[in-house]
Amino acid sequence: MRPSTIREPLKLSKIPAHRINLRDGERRSVVCPDCQEWHAIRRHMIWPHRLDGARSPKCPGSARRVVLDLDLDTWHRKALEADASAAGRRAARTIRKPRPQPVPALHQMHPATRRLRALTLAGEE
């Protein structure tokens, strides 16, 4: 597969750190700027992919050349900073809604309520 020469190469230093994965032991990947999905970086390009399936057209960002102008330490520092700022925006306390009271069984209801319920069910038929 040849890389696309129609569009200029994508520089990783221009992409936010949370849209790149350069971790050791994991496949290098990036969010495609056109289809907004994660795809592998192989042979210095976004690996060719299609928009919706096997018979759909290729994504315009498919086979786009990628320039790895970002070293691992810089990327890791940027990713940690982004993670720390996101953790500060999350709520510290979970607010739970009260559970509704369970409906009493038919034999536990008041006789007048039972007759009303029987009339309501008879009217639905």
N, C-alpha and C positions, 0 to 999 in steps of 0.2 A: 504494500500500500504506500503510495506516495503522498507526502503532505501537500496540502492545498497551498498554492502560490498566489491565489487570487487576493487573499486578505493578508494584512500585515500580521506578523507573529504576535502572539499574546504574551505579554510580560507578566510574570507572576508577582513582581513587586508592585504592580498597579492593581492587583486583585486583593480584596479584604482577606485577612488571614483565616477567617472561619469558612471560606469557600475553597480552601486548598487543604490537601492532606499529604504531608511529607513525612509522616512518622516512620521510624525504623520498624521493620517487620511487617509493614502494611503496604499495599499497592499504592503507589503515588496516584492521586486523583485530583480532579478539579471540577467545579460546577461549570458546565458549558454556558457561555454567556448568551447563547441563542435559545436553547430549550430549557435552561435552568435545572438540569439534572446532573447528577454526579457521573463522571466518566473517567476511565483510566487514562493516565499519561504513559504512553509507550513510544519509544523511538522518537522522543522529543516532539510529540504531537498528541492532540486529544484524539483518542482512539475513535475510528469511524463508527458512527451510529446512525440509526434512523429515528424519525420523529415518533411514530406510534407502533410500529411493528415491522414484520419481515417485508411486507409489500408496500410500505409507505415510503415517501421520498426521504432522501438523506437530509439530515439537519445541516443548515448552512455552517454551523460551527464544527462540523465533522471534519476530521483530518487537518485541523488548523494547527500550525506550528506553534510550539510553546517554548519560550525562552526561560530557562531556569536561572534567572539572575538574582535569586534570593537564596542565601545560604540557610542551612537548617537551624542554626542558633537564632538568627534574626526572625525567621518564621515562628519558631517556638516561643520566643519572647512576645511577639505580637499576638499569638494565639492565647497565651496566658493572660495578657492584658485585656483582651476582648472577653475572656471567660470571667475574669474578676469583675469587670464592669457589668456583665450580665447578671452575675450573682447578686450584686448590689441592688439591682432593680426588681428582683423577685420578692414576693411577700414572704415574710418570716413566719407568719402564723396562718394556719389554715382555719377558715371560718366555716363551720359546719351548720347546715340548716337543720332545724328540728324535724324529727321523723313524725309523720302523721299518725294519729291514733288509729289502731286497727278497728275495723267495723265489727261490732259484736255479732255473735252467731244468732240465728233466728230465734232459738229458744231462750236467749238472754234478753230479747227485746220486750218492750212493754206491749201488752195485748193490742192497744190501739194502733201502735206503729206496725204490728204484724198485719192487721187488717188493711191498713193503708198500702203496705208493700204488696199484699196479695192482690188488691185492686189495681195497682199500678202494673204489676206483671200480667194480669188478665187483660188489661187494655192494650198491651203490646202485641198480643197474639192475633 
